[in-house]
Amino acid sequence: MRVTYIILALLVFSAVLSMLISQDPEKSAALSQMYRDAAFTGATREIVIAALAIGLGGFIVYLTMTRR
């Protein structure tokens, strides 16, 4: 089986599962609460974004310096 078919099947499964969860109000509310609890807030969000920016910048510099 080709990898593209597996990825397509996983995407379809994810869409169907999302539709089923969003129809049940209790599961939908629990999912929304989970997203709120898992989200970064305030200073933590700024630190995470800064760390990602520094990491991405470092990776770009690395690629630039190692390319010949």
C-alpha positions as CSV (number, residue, x, y, z in Angstrom):
1,M,0.0,0.0,0.0
2,R,1.3,3.4,-0.9
3,V,2.1,6.0,1.7
4,T,-0.1,8.6,0.1
5,Y,-3.1,6.3,0.6
6,I,-2.3,5.8,4.2
7,I,-2.0,9.5,4.8
8,L,-5.2,10.1,3.0
9,A,-7.0,7.5,5.0
10,L,-5.7,9.0,8.3
11,L,-6.9,12.5,7.2
12,V,-10.4,11.1,6.3
13,F,-10.5,9.2,9.7
14,S,-9.5,12.4,11.5
15,A,-12.3,14.4,9.7
16,V,-15.0,11.8,10.5
17,L,-13.9,11.6,14.1
18,S,-13.9,15.3,14.4
19,M,-17.5,15.5,13.0
20,L,-18.6,12.8,15.4
21,I,-17.1,14.5,18.5
22,S,-18.5,17.9,17.5
23,Q,-22.0,16.5,17.4
24,D,-22.0,15.4,21.0
25,P,-22.2,18.5,23.3
26,E,-20.6,16.9,26.3
27,K,-17.6,15.6,24.3
28,S,-17.3,18.9,22.5
29,A,-17.3,20.8,25.8
30,A,-14.7,18.5,27.2
31,L,-12.5,18.9,24.1
32,S,-12.8,22.7,24.3
33,Q,-11.8,22.6,28.0
34,M,-8.8,20.4,27.2
35,Y,-7.7,22.9,24.5
36,R,-8.0,25.7,27.0
37,D,-6.0,23.8,29.7
38,A,-3.3,22.8,27.3
39,A,-2.8,26.3,25.8
40,F,0.2,28.4,26.8
41,T,-0.8,31.7,28.4
42,G,0.9,35.0,29.1
43,A,4.7,35.0,29.7
44,T,4.9,31.3,28.9
45,R,3.6,31.9,25.4
46,E,6.1,34.6,24.8
47,I,9.0,32.4,26.0
48,V,7.9,29.5,23.8
49,I,7.5,31.8,20.7
50,A,11.0,33.4,21.4
51,A,12.5,29.9,21.8
52,L,10.9,28.8,18.5
53,A,12.2,31.9,16.8
54,I,15.7,31.4,18.1
55,G,15.7,27.8,17.1
56,L,14.4,28.5,13.6
57,G,16.9,31.3,13.2
58,G,19.7,29.0,14.3
59,F,18.6,26.3,11.9
60,I,18.5,28.9,9.0
61,V,22.0,30.1,9.9
62,Y,23.2,26.5,10.2
63,L,21.9,25.7,6.7
64,T,23.3,28.9,5.3
65,M,26.8,28.2,6.7
66,T,27.0,24.5,5.8
67,R,25.8,24.9,2.1
68,R,28.6,25.1,-0.4
